[in-house]
């Protein structure tokens, strides 16, 4: 069985990204023991909008290092950069010949981005779901970890995969979505009614995995709460402290109820200080491992090995696709 997942290199990851997704994903490599993992940095997807080339190059390497630092095991996972496997582009174009324009125009993310951008819209913004389908079908993925916002993309992948199989013969495995146990939904530290986002204009709103530890601790200590000092979970009336309780719970494994009991005779300052120390214990080893990797030959070796294996599997598939379509001498 195979699992495929791609990650866009779109800047620094937050504690919300880690607790809500990465931590859960890292668990899968141990839970799904008979599954071959293909994890790639989706740099080709990032260029549907303008990018600074030096920043993009840095983000690609940084994201690879960060995922390994967070627990992705290169012995269990084939980690590679999408653009280093040419078959992604090749099958992406083939999928463009299979999918219909109205199907692409119906994609929610495309419609949302067009509303925001309006001018200078690139063709790739419309066609990238075809490349996304290729990313998955190329490796005959059985399962694809997805969230609710990615259901539509997986449905399109299944549609074009089945359409190709119907027109040219059985070629692709049709993947199923894998909904892992949902991770914690971490909210902004300055506005706990909004999700923590790496693109937030206020730097105090998000805890970044690569923040200096003292900065992270200060962000926790200055997080928005309320005038009532009771440490109780109540998202409606106490969204700030409720968010901090969820962060504490997700980091330590203690339930929110256990934390409420533990701090029933305490105050916000003590609670925040203890949480800040837990954040430090979580982030310090991640940052240490990241710093070991970021400029190392070890990271290059991991990415080289991942790309080499991915190219082997992908090239076999693209040759089969070409043969099925009559694109061979």
N, C-alpha and C positions, 0 to 999 in steps of 0.2 A: 504494500500500500504506500502511496505517496501523498505528501502534503506540500503545498506551494503557497508562499506568501511574499508579497513585496512591500517595501517600506520606502516612502518618499524621503529624500534627504532635505527636509525643509527647515533646518535650523535646530537650535538647542532643544532638547527634550525636557519636559517638566516632570515633577513628582507625580502629577496627575497621569501623564503618559505611562510612567513606570507602574504605578499602583493599579491603574485602570486597564492596562493592556499588556505591557512587557512582562510583568511578573507572572501574569496568567499564561502568557505565551511560552515563557521559559519552562513552566511546569509541564507543558505538553510534550516536550522532548523526553521527559522521564515517564510520563503516563502512557504515551503511544509508542511502546517499545518496538513494535514490528513495523513501524512507519519510517520511510525515508523522507527526510526534510530537505526542501530546496527553499532557501531564504535569500532574497536578493534586494539590493539597494536600487530602488526604481528611479535612477537618474534620468532616464528617457522621458518618464512621465512628468518630471519636474519642469521640463523645457516647453510645456504647453503655454507657459507664461514667461516673460523675460527674466533672465537670470544673469547675475554677475558671475563670470566664468571662474574667477579665483575663489569666490565665496562658495560656489557650487562644488568645486573640487575639494575644498576644505570640508564642507558639510558631508560629502560622500564618505570620506575617510573617517571623519569624526563619528558619524552614525554607526559605521561598521565597528569601530573600537568601542563605542558605548554599548552596543548590543552584546558584545562579548563580555565587557566589564559587568554588565547586568546579569550575566549568567548563561548566555547562549553558548553552548559547548560545540566547538568546531569538530570534535570527534563524533558528534551525533547529528550535526547539521552541515549541509553544503551551503556555505555563505559566499555570495559573489555579487559583482556589480553588473547590473542589467546590460549596460552598453558594451561590456566585454564579451558578450555572447551574441554574435551577429544574427543568429537564428531568431531572436526576439523580433528584430526589425523585419526579417524576411517573412515570418509567419504573420506578423502584424499587417503587412500589406495584403497577404492572402485573405486574412479575415475581413479586410476592407472590401474585398471583392465578393464576400459572402453576406455581409450585413447590409441592410437597406437603410437609406438616409433617414426616413421617418423614425426608424428604430433608434438611431443615434440622437435624433432631435428630441426624442421623448425622455432622454436621460435627465433626471432631476438636477444633478450637479452641473450639467451643461447649461440648463435653463437658468439656474441660479447665478452662475458665473457670467452669463451673457447679460443678465439684468444689471449686475454690478459694473461690468466692464464697458459694455455697449460699443466702444470703438476699439479698433486695432485687434479684433478677435482673430486668433490664429486658427488655421484649418485643423491643427492637431487637437485643439480644444474640443472639436466635434468628434474627431476620429479616434481619440485615445482609448475609448472602451474596446475598440477592435484590437489594439495593442495589448490591453489588459486581458482580453480573452486569449490572445496568443500566449501571453506569459503563463497562463494556467494550462492550456491545452498542450503546449509544447512538451510538457513533462508528464503528460497523462496523469494529472493530479486526480486522486480519488476524493480528497477533502481539501477545502479551503477555509481557513479561519476567517470569519466575517462578523461584522457588527450589523445593526439594523440599517445603517446608512449605506451598506454595500450589497444589500440583497439584490437591488436592481442590476448591478454590474454582473453578479453571478448568474442571474436569470438570463441576461443577454449572452453570457459565455456559454451557458447550456444550450441556448437557442441556436447560436451559430455553429456550435460543435455538432449538434444533432442535424442541422441543415447540411453541413459538409458531409457527414457520414451518409446521409440520405442520398446526396447527389453523386458522391465519389466512392462510396464504399466505406466500410467500418474502419476508421482511422484513429479517432480520438476517444479517450475515456471521458465520459460525461461526469463532471465533478459534483459532489454534494457540498453544501455549506456546513461548516463546523462551528457551532455556537458554544464556545467554551463558557465555563461558569463566569458570569459577569463579574468583573473586578469593581473596585470601589469607584464611584463617580465623584471625583474630587473637584470642589468648587473654588472660585477665586478667593484669595485672602482679603481682598479689598471690597469685593462685592459678592458675597456668598450666594446670591441668587443666580449667578452666571458660572458656567463651567470654567475651570482653570485652563487658560489658553496661552500657548507660547507666543502668540501674536498680539497679546494684550498690550496697549500703549503704556499702562502703568507697570513699571518693573517690579513693584512690590506685590502685585497681584498673584504672581506665579513663583513657585520654587523650582529652579532649574537644577537638573542633576549635576551640572558642572559649576554651579554657584560656589563661591568661596563659603566654607562652612560657617564662618562668622556672619556672613550676609544671610544665609539661610536661617540661622537661629534668630537673627534680628527680625526677619520677615514673619516668623512664627510669633514672636513676642509682640509685634505690632499689628497682628491680624485683627480685623474688625470683629468685635463681639457685641455685647449689649450692656446696659446699665445694671441689669440683674446679675448677681455674681454666682447664682446657682448653676452648677455644672450638670446640665440636663439636656438630653436629646429632644429637640422640638424644632423641626425644620420651619414651621410656620412662624413661631414667635421668637425663636432663638437660632436663626440660620447660621450665624457665625460660629458659635460654640459647637453646634451640631456638625458642621463641616470639620472642625478640628478634632472632634470625637471620632469621626469616620476615618480621618487620616491616621490618628493614633491607633485605632482598631486595625486598619489595613497594614500598618507597619509591624505591629507587635503580635497580631493574631488574637488579642483579647477582644471579647465582644464589647459592644457599646454599653450594655447593661453592667458588665463587670467593671468598666471604667467609671460609670456613674456611681457605682457603689464605692469604688476605691477613692474617688474624689468628693464624696458627698459632704465631707466636713472641711473641704479645702477651698481655695479661691482661684480665680482666673490666672493670676501671676504664677502661682506654683504649678498649675496645670500646664500652662504654656511653656514654662521653663523645662518641665519634664518632657513634654512633647519635642521641644527643640533638641534636647539631648538624644531622644530616640531618632530624630531626623539625622543628627550627626553620626550616630552609630550605623545608620543605613547607608548614608552617602559616602562616608570616608573610605570604605573598602572599594566601592564602585569607582571613585575618583582615583584612588591609588592604582587600581588595575588599568583604568583608562590611560593614565599618564605613562604607565609602562608600555602600553600598546601603541599609542598614537603615532609615534615616529619610529616604530620598530620594524625590523625585518620580519618579526613574528607575524605581524598583521599582514604584511605583503604576502608572506608564505600562505597564510590562511586564505586570503582572497585569491591568490594564484591557483591554489589547489581546488578551491570551490569553482572558479571559472573554468578550469580545465575539465573537471568532471561534468559540469553543466554543458559545456560545448560538445562533449562526447555524446551525451544523451540527446541534446537538442539537434545536433547535426544529423543524427540518424532519423529523427522524426521529420525534419524538414525535407530530407531526401525522399522519404516515404510519401510526404504530401505532394512534392513535385511530380513524382512518378504517377500518383493517383490522378493528377490533373493533366498529365501529358506534357509536363514541362521538362522533359528529358529527351536526349537524342536517341 
